[in-house]
Amino acid sequence: MAGCSGSDNDASLGTPQGEAIVEAFLTEKVIQIGGATTAAARAEMGETDWAVYNMANRLAITPIQTTAGAVHEIELESFIQDVLVVPYGGRFYALAAVRESGIAVVDITDPAAMQVLHTTPVNYYQDNIVYAEGGGDLVTDVIIEGHGFIKSLETDGTDLWIANESYGIHRVPLANVITAAPVLEADGTLQIDPAAEVYTLQYAGEHPWGAPADLQLHTDVDGNVRLYAAIGFLGLGIYNPATLERVGYYNLYTDTSVTEDWFLAMDVTTEVVDPATHIDPFTGMPNYNQASFEIQDVWHGGLDAPTPWADFDRYGKYYYKANKLDVETYTSGSGERTTVYLAYGLGGLVAVDVAAPDTTTGQVATSYLGYAPAVPAHGPDEPTGEQSQSLFPYFGVGMLKEAGVIDVEVDTANNRVFYADHFAGLVALDGAQTPEASWQQGAGGFDNDLFPDRLHWPDYEFVTSYDMGAWDPDDNESLPLWMYQAPSLLVTGEVSGHGNALFLMPTLSDTTGAVDVVQATGAGGLNFMDLGVLDPAETDMSTKFTVPAYFASTSETYAAPDGTPTSPLAVGHTQGVATSPQYLYMADGPHGMSVWQIADADGNALDEPHVVANTVVDEYAVDNPDGTTIYPTPHAYNVILDGEAGLAYVMSQSLGLRRVDISGAETGQGAPGTPLLLTPQPADFFEHNLDSGSYGGISRQDHAYDVDFHGNYAVVADGSNGLTVYDTTMNPADGSGAHMVANLGSATGNPLLGRASGVELWTNPGGDKVYAFVAAGHSGIAVVDMTGLLVDGVTPGMELVKIFQPIKIEEELDGSVHIGKADSRSVDVDVVGEHAYFSYGGFGLLAYRIDDLLAPLPAGVEANKIWTMGGGGYDYRPEAVAQYRLQAEPGLEDSDPEALYMTPQYFPADTLLVDGDGQWYTLDEPRLLFYVAYGEAGVAKLDWSEPANPVLMEHQQTVGEATGTAIAHGRVYVADGGGGLVIFRQ
């Protein structure tokens, strides 16, 4: 397949030229496999308690008992964010928040015959919005509207409150929703009284804060009924449930009394230019004026001034993200008090006191009581001192998004609180009623300040109430020591995957033989947990809980470390896929790489793939009793195949490039039900940042996204390290570091190649020049001359030709235009023929002529400064031949894709094809198709045969976040993140 030999998602691998090829289509979804579990609820129906939970968009129900019972499922339109079980009219219903699809009403009275009554979208509209765009200019009179992203639901049996992340909170009569015929607006959306909704978002930059994520009604001892809302990056909002007037507010970021949060005792009012004009009076947060100042005067103008907006929006906000809450009122002990327990992401578990309302204003005061820190999301092992100076680095943001405390439930009968932590699993704390006194270790005074010269570091050096040292000093990813001491009663660690949504049974027992806690795993699945005696003096956590039943998100089994097919396989972090003629290779985050049979020996496609091989599903090496050690491919992000050599290369988001021998899988040594265990060895681990030290002077952690090959050299897109080159003939396990040949991009304060996530090598027709085209994240598009290294053998032998952000033409309200600064990120790159194709966030897809990308710069123009903003400057950026934006398509205006990965399929003229109807035909002209993973916007098929005229052929929405595609046998295989694996055909 000419022009595609270096593609990172090349679905033509192993397909000889001259054979008839079936064009792939998106017309029909064949199957969806797996999915993340992020919602769980209890349904008490008759004599039986049931667990109702999701696997992506599948709603499942099973009896709660100590042995796994039957699981009944039904498929809903979109990913399920929340489940609310409601008894109504003598029947039981599950109301599911299903993202942009709205609210699904499912009759679950008979679990074996669940029935979807309807799925109703929820509309929203808000005008007069102002924000600072990526170049710092203020955009006024902005209107947002459309179908809202429904996140959570709450009811009192009469009304239904709806958390709409796109807007705020709505209230409707429950009867208008739960009946067979919902009450609708003329446009088919749920009818909502404009007086029964509140807008909670705040815009400063282009991405708003304040999206409601969880709702809970609560009545205190005085009979005050309030609606409590976890409102994302703005913390806690308290509302009058009838009028939706805000009557209380708490935000950890603006609380200057707290000194153990990410920004310590920083007072935002003293950081902004002018608190009268640069602070939002309703939230106390930096507003659009401050954002504009920081972008234009500080970032581009070089002014030395604080940047509280950028510090929060580009990194700190993940330490202040209220995900879930629980509210309890105590009437004894320290007196009457209502306490809100906030699952505050990386900010940990935060307890907030809610005072009695002011008799004049009706407003309630809120005050911080105490907290327990979340498990840190580790960044580099050591500080580099050379972070990006851009206001838009999103430094380490991928891991930050998912980490921290996810959910919380209080056990008032036993004065303890249970919470789900992404890394720690299930955690229980003593002293729930008195967190101000109980939630610290002794008198505190712990010194966790590993790096005194760094104010903010992922190891939580600012924590002084808890010992954040490792429980196991020999394990770099050990849980913190405090979790094995008071006030911690229990820490399970990950139980079948990352900790997620949970609920407690009505009565918790310290004897065995009962289900006490039901907890989801974000990686896909549900755990029934039996608690033992939670004695704070006992540090052996294995004595404190068991898991009598586990429900994975697939029916597949995988090979355990001893090779036996004994373990249920969950799929829920699917990020990359690749295909050979008979098999599909899936990168599924913590589950590593699995191999699925997609065709029989005769080449006939299978509509129901099954697992036939896998790397061990574990984050760490496993020692078997027979003395063998089995190594995993953890944090698997992508898979690149070398079909001729029988090898797969797994991109790890922490451990670099891992090579796996797949010859056994390709020759059929594994089969459904008896999968083959794949066992990479240390000689296959190409990385530079080890526990024992670093190679090549690279201090940042390995973050392999993509790889391309030139002979024995593997050129890796290595995140903020830029490009790292390995010699695949060397043995990385010999300790010499000789496998690490060269790097470009790590040894600079402002990363020279940004956060490289895609790389494609191109050799000129004469063969004397080799270039790398790099998708360089927020830094844009990079071109690197690799000839010195790959052809001449000079080390490091790589030279930056140019790096730039695409030309962004912005139209003002008066009709004038100016050249703006890009504010999204370059993600992927493919080279076909004479053009390089880049996927680029807000730009969509861009095609450049290779000759334009390689055009020399005038003398004196630096490769990383090829244009200047404003009048009187210069601009030597190449112009794109074409741009394609899915947002320009009718009905898709609201799509805002970031994860744009492309799979090209190029057919030279005279190629013999088979169409979807089985008819053979021959192409008169070359044809180029792209199958694009468009993130939350699904997947699209483009005909880009004419470089200047890309045409959308098909588009399909997916339930997760599409991050990778592969093609084979007329089918499109989509890695859909939390949606698992999705397969389309004609």
Secondary structure, 3 states (H helix, E strand, C coil): CCCCCCCCCCCCCCCCCCCCEECCCCCEEEEEECCCCCCEEEEEECCEEEEEEEECCEEEEEECCCCCCCCEEEECCCCCCEEEEEEECCEEEEEEECECCCEEEEECCCHHHCEEEEEECCEEEEEEEEEECCCCCEEEEEEEEEECCEEEEEECCCEEEEEECCCEEEEEECHHHHCCCCCECCCCCECCCHHHEEECCECCCCCCECCCCEEEEEECCCCCEEEEEECECCCEEEECCCCCCEEEEECHHHCCCCCCCCCCCCCHHHHCCCHHHHECCCCCCECHHHHHHHHHHHHHCCCCCCCHHHHHHHCHHHHCCECEEEEEEECCCCCCEEEEEEECECCCEEEEEEEEECCCCCCEEEEEEEEECCCCCCCCCCCCCCCCCCCCCCCCHHHHHHCCEEEEEEEHHHCEEEEEECCCEEEEEECCCCHHHHCCCCCCCCCCCCCCCCCCCCCCCCCCCCCCCECCCCCCCCCEHHHHCCCEEEECECCCCCEEEEEECCCCCCCCCCCCEEEEECCCEEEEEEECCCCCCCCCHHHCEEEEEEEECCCCEECCCCCCCCEECCCCCECEEEECCCEEEEECECCCEEEEEEECCCCCEEEEEEEEEEEECCCCCEECCCCCEECECCCEEEEEEECCCCEEEEEECCCEEEEEECHHHHCCCCECCECEEECCCHHHEECCEECCEECCCCCCCCCCCEEEEECCEEEEECECCCEEEEECCCCHHHCCCCCEEEEECCCCCCCCCCCECEEEEEECCCCCCEEEEEECECCCEEEEECHHHHCCCCCCCCEEEEEECCCEEEECCCCCEEEECCCCCEEEEEEECCEEEEEEHHHEEEEEEHHHHHCCCCCCCCCCCCECCCCCCCECCCCCCEEECHHHCCCCCCCCCCCEEEEEEEECCCCEEECCCCCEEECCCCEEEEEEEEECCCEEEEECCCCCCCEEEEEECCCCCECEEEEECCEEEEECECCCEEEEEC
